[in-house]
Amino acid sequence: MTKLERVKKRPEYLSIAATGRKWVTPSFILQASVGESDSPPRAGFTVSKKVGKAVERNRARRRLKEAARLTLDGHGSRGWAYVFIGRQAAISYDFEKMQADMRWALAKLASGADLSSGNRPRGDAPRKHRTRGN
């Protein structure tokens, strides 16, 4: 297996999130950004404190990294950058199912399926978020 190219810097994570391309699964959220080069796909991983204490977050991150390492080589698009955001289910989710979800999400993002709405049904309008003071 080849080594996974990584997204490491915060501005890279923010620019990938700003594209609005995402796919939600039970164990992770996948955000993607199309690059201009013919480089191998790159991946970044994050798990928030909502998921649990450090031990649980590290377990979820390690499982996501291994699933991505096994999946991105054959199913990731060249030149793309991906960010995997671990969810609570990533800690104990069936590993084969996680890989299948990853392949499905990569295919959907590559095909351009309903990207701007984060896989909401087409009739739903995006929610407006309130800021403080409004």
C-alpha positions in Angstrom: 0.0 0.0 0.0 1.2 3.5 -0.7 1.5 6.2 1.9 -1.4 8.5 2.2 -0.8 12.2 1.2 -2.0 14.5 3.9 -3.8 17.8 4.4 -2.0 19.3 7.4 -2.5 23.1 7.7 -5.6 24.8 9.1 -6.0 27.1 6.0 -6.2 24.0 3.8 -8.9 22.5 6.0 -10.8 25.8 5.9 -10.6 26.1 2.1 -11.8 22.5 1.6 -14.8 23.2 4.0 -15.6 26.4 2.1 -16.2 24.6 -1.2 -19.5 23.2 0.3 -18.8 19.7 -1.2 -19.7 17.2 1.5 -21.3 13.8 2.1 -22.6 12.7 5.4 -22.5 9.0 6.6 -23.2 7.5 10.0 -19.5 7.3 11.0 -18.0 10.4 9.2 -18.6 13.5 7.2 -16.5 13.8 4.0 -15.7 17.2 2.6 -13.9 17.5 -0.7 -12.1 20.1 -2.9 -11.1 19.7 -6.5 -7.4 20.6 -7.2 -5.8 21.6 -10.4 -2.9 19.1 -10.4 -2.6 15.5 -11.3 -1.2 14.7 -7.8 -2.5 11.7 -5.7 -5.6 12.4 -3.5 -4.8 14.0 -0.2 -6.7 13.5 3.1 -7.1 15.2 6.4 -8.7 13.9 9.5 -10.4 15.6 12.5 -12.6 14.4 15.3 -14.1 17.0 17.7 -14.4 16.7 21.5 -18.1 16.0 21.0 -17.1 12.5 20.1 -15.6 11.8 23.4 -12.4 11.9 25.4 -8.9 11.7 23.8 -8.9 7.9 23.8 -12.2 7.7 21.8 -11.2 10.5 19.5 -7.9 8.9 18.7 -9.5 5.5 18.1 -12.0 7.1 15.7 -9.2 9.0 13.9 -7.1 5.9 13.6 -10.0 3.9 12.1 -10.7 6.6 9.6 -7.1 6.9 8.6 -6.8 3.2 8.0 -10.1 3.0 6.0 -9.0 6.0 3.9 -5.5 4.5 3.3 -7.2 1.3 2.0 -9.9 3.1 0.0 -8.4 6.4 -1.5 -5.8 4.7 -3.6 -8.4 3.0 -5.8 -11.4 5.2 -5.4 -10.1 8.8 -4.7 -9.9 11.2 -7.5 -6.5 12.5 -8.5 -5.9 16.1 -7.6 -8.6 16.2 -5.0 -8.3 16.9 -1.3 -10.6 15.2 1.3 -11.3 16.0 4.9 -12.8 13.2 7.0 -14.7 14.5 10.1 -15.2 11.6 12.6 -18.5 11.1 14.2 -19.4 9.2 17.4 -20.2 6.0 15.4 -16.7 5.9 14.0 -15.5 4.4 17.2 -17.4 1.2 16.9 -18.8 1.2 13.4 -18.2 -2.0 11.4 -15.0 -1.4 9.5 -16.1 -3.1 6.3 -19.3 -0.9 6.3 -17.1 2.2 6.9 -15.0 1.4 3.9 -18.2 0.8 1.8 -19.6 4.1 3.0 -16.3 5.7 2.1 -16.3 4.3 -1.5 -20.0 5.4 -1.9 -19.2 9.0 -0.6 -16.1 9.3 -2.9 -18.2 8.2 -5.9 -21.0 10.6 -5.1 -18.6 13.5 -4.7 -16.8 12.7 -7.9 -20.0 12.5 -9.8 -21.2 15.8 -8.5 -24.4 14.4 -6.9 -26.2 17.2 -5.0 -23.0 18.7 -3.7 -24.0 22.2 -2.8 -26.7 21.1 -0.4 -24.7 18.6 1.6 -27.0 15.7 0.3 -30.3 17.3 1.5 -33.3 16.5 -0.6 -33.5 18.8 -3.6 -36.7 20.6 -2.5 -35.3 21.8 0.9 -33.8 25.3 1.1 -30.6 25.7 3.0 -31.0 26.7 6.6 -30.1 30.3 7.5 -27.9 30.4 10.6 -28.4 33.1 13.1 -25.5 35.0 14.5 -25.3 36.6 17.9 -27.1 39.9 18.2 -29.8 39.1 15.7 
